[in-house]
Amino acid sequence: MRVAAVLHPVSAVPQVVTIYSTHDVTGTSMLTWLFFMAVGVVFLSYSVAHRIRPLMVTQTLWFVNDFLIVGGILLYR
């Protein structure tokens, strides 16, 4: 579970790299990534309340990814 908790959020890193290296956000939906952030906050809150560390790690990493992608969309749209 520990490996999956880290590897799953890593799947979004290519999107982050693409946005910041090409400055192109064509086809990247702000609404989708904001939704991912909102749902992630719910899961993060749940994981903290129930002390589920792998879920805390996953959701924290996803939040960082989501934040970077939304920031890139705002910066390069």
C-alpha positions in Angstrom: 0.0 0.0 0.0 2.9 2.4 0.7 4.2 2.0 -2.8 0.8 2.5 -4.4 0.2 5.5 -2.2 3.2 7.2 -3.8 3.1 5.7 -7.3 -0.6 6.6 -8.0 -0.1 10.4 -7.7 3.1 10.1 -9.7 0.9 9.3 -12.7 -0.1 13.0 -12.9 3.5 14.3 -13.0 3.7 14.0 -16.9 0.8 16.5 -17.1 2.6 18.9 -14.7 5.8 18.6 -16.7 4.0 19.1 -20.0 2.2 22.2 -18.8 5.3 23.9 -17.4 7.7 22.9 -20.2 5.4 23.8 -23.1 3.3 26.5 -21.5 0.4 24.8 -23.3 -2.8 24.0 -21.4 -4.9 23.2 -24.5 -7.2 20.3 -23.6 -6.6 20.7 -19.9 -9.9 21.3 -18.0 -9.8 23.7 -15.1 -13.1 22.5 -13.9 -11.9 18.9 -13.8 -8.8 19.7 -11.8 -10.7 21.9 -9.4 -13.2 19.1 -8.9 -10.3 16.7 -8.2 -9.0 19.1 -5.6 -12.3 19.4 -3.9 -12.9 15.7 -3.7 -9.3 15.2 -2.6 -9.9 17.5 0.4 -12.8 15.3 1.5 -10.6 12.2 1.2 -7.7 13.9 3.0 -10.0 15.0 5.8 -11.3 11.5 6.2 -7.8 10.0 6.2 -6.6 12.5 8.9 -9.7 11.9 11.0 -9.2 8.1 10.8 -5.4 8.2 10.8 -5.0 6.3 7.6 -1.5 7.2 6.7 -1.3 5.7 3.1 -4.4 7.7 2.2 -3.0 10.8 3.8 0.2 10.5 1.7 -1.7 9.8 -1.5 -4.1 12.7 -1.0 -1.4 15.1 -0.1 0.6 14.2 -3.2 -2.5 14.5 -5.3 -3.3 17.9 -3.8 0.2 19.1 -4.8 -0.3 17.8 -8.3 -3.8 19.4 -8.6 -2.5 22.7 -7.3 0.4 22.7 -9.7 -1.9 21.9 -12.7 -4.5 24.5 -11.7 -1.7 27.0 -11.2 -0.3 26.2 -14.7 -3.8 26.6 -16.2 -4.2 30.0 -14.6 -0.6 31.0 -15.6 -0.7 29.8 -19.3 -4.3 30.1 -20.4 
